[in-house]
Structure formats: structure tokens, C-alpha cells
Amino acid sequence: MKNFLIVLLGPTGVGKTDVSINLATHLQCEIISSDSRQFYTEMIIGTAVPDKVQLEKVKHHFIRFISVKDYYSSSLFERDVLNLLPQLFEKNNVTIMSGGSGMYIDAVCSGIDDIPDIDPAIREKLLKRYSEEGIERLRMTLKLLDPEYYANVDLKNYKRIIRALEICESTGRPYSSFLKKQKRIREFGIIKIGLERPRNELYTRIDKRVDEMIETGLEEEANSLYNYRNLNAMKCVGYREFFDVIDGKITRDKAIELIKRNTRRYAKRQLTWWAKEKDIRWFQPEQVEEIIEYCTAIYTPFNSPQGGGKISVI
């Protein structure tokens, strides 16, 4: 392979941003963000978007490039990244993709099934039904329309249930009939690097980062987005808890407690997502030089003068 994509993945709060910038600076390449929460223009504090200094050090792509009102999906991300990569490989035959959204990473690395786009009105109808009737009615509908997917899906995850139902309704076919899991062959090599920390250390970092988000205005940011609370983009941790404060369901202190707990749970789910993948090499975030050495063994152009030099760790 002439060109290589280094995929830097790991749970939220592990330190991917600093490591990706160190790697990109050393390799003189650009960064593709695969954190789906950072795609949206209106969401800054609650998504831990790289700050101005970090963005000035290395050019990033797919950071705050769409509105929360826009429809976007892993299939569209796959299309857009594959269209962008040839341009990036013309500048440098290595590019870094960094983030923690497993489905979006998989879409670029392996491709996803050819699932048709759906009418946003169908999703809005199902979301309204979920809001008014709860998840149990959606489960029963899914069981009737697609018993195969019903038997395998996380029945507590309303997003996945709604996704299946909108495909069933749009196409007249079971959602499971589209899930063939056929891996796409890419015209570039892929090196997967995972970042990990001891669980207690990771959770401490998450709690500290939530405190910093609160101090820098997460609550105010959530308040400014309250009118968009029913959009799919706004269902992520940090916003929905403060929406409940506005609705009088919980206190501010309880919201902060839940944001920390739910972020820790999200990190655990991310690690579970990657647990079965055998092609990920795991490192501590401090092991930047070791990461370079590991990549060098796979991708010999890393030894070229362009990629050489002492690594300056942030």
C-alpha cells in the first residue's frame, strides 16, 4: 500500500486530542475527526472540541461542519471521508483519523451495509411516538416487523430500535435484511492505534473534565440549545441532563452527577465496542514514541526525513 490511514481511537477522556496532534505534527499530516459529537457547529463545550490553539497547530477536518438541524449518518461520513482522503494523500501519504465513535470509524475502515437514506419525517414521527408512548410500544412493533433484529438488538437502546423501524417503514423490508456485514476493500492501508488508561484513572479524568465543562459554560450552552432538544444530535450526554433541569425533572447538582456517571458509562461502552477487534494495538497516551516505532515497523516511509525528528510531547 502506498497510502496509510492511522486510526487513533479510544474512550472519551483518554487523551486522543493531544496524542493525535503530536503524531500529526511529527508526520506533518492532517487530522480527520471521527467523533460524531464534534461534527455540529452549535455544540462546543459539551463535545470537547479541540481549542483554537490546537486547531491552529494541525488542520482538522469534520470539526463543527454541520448544524444540529442537519441529517448526518455513518454512511454519509464514509462517503465524505473517502472523497477527501485522495486529496490528503496527494499532500502526504499518511493521514490520521482520530475519535471515539465506533460506528463511524468502522464505516471508513470496513464500510457499512448499503442501507438507503430515509425520510427525516419518518424519524421525527417515531421520535414523537417514543416521547409520547415510551419504548415498549416501539419494541413490540419491531418484534412484528423484524423478529430477527429484535432478537439481537439492545432493547434498551431506543436509537437503534428507531433506526430499525424507520428502515422497515421506508423500504417495506426488515432492517436485518440489509445487514450483510460485507467488509469493503480499501485502496489504502489501515493502522489502528488504541489509547487506554487504568479504569480508575480514566474515570477521574472524566469527572475532572466534566467539572471543567461546567466552569466554562456547559449549562449555558445547553440552555441555548433547548429548543433543539428533540433533535437526534442533542441526545448526547451533557445536554440531555441539563434539558431535564430546565424541564424541572432534576436539580442542577443531580444533572452534574448524572453527566459524570453517564460519561463514564459511555466510555465503558466504547471499550466494549472495540474489545473483540484483534487488529488494534493498545498504548498508554504517554507512549507517543512507541506508537511511532510501532507504525514504522508496518509503514516504512515513516523513516523518511519528512517524518523524522524528535517527538515533542504536549
Buried (B, 14 or more C-beta within 10 A) or exposed (E): EEBBBBBBBBBBBBBBBBBBBBBBBBBEBBBBBBBBBBBBEBBBBBBBBBEEEBBEBBEBBBBBBBBBEBBBBBBBBBEBBBEBBEEBBEEBBBBBBBBBBBBBBBBBBBBBEEBEEBEEEBBBBBBEBBEEEEBEEBBEBBEEBBEEBBEEBEBEEBEBBBBBBBBBBBBEEBBBBBBEEEEEEBEBBBBBBBBBBEEEEBBEBBBEBBBEBBEEBBBEBBBEBEEBBEBBBBBBBBBBBBBBBEEEEBEEEEBBBBBBBBBBEBBBBBBEBBEEEEEBEEBBBEBBEEBBEBBEEBBEBBEEEBBEEEEEEE
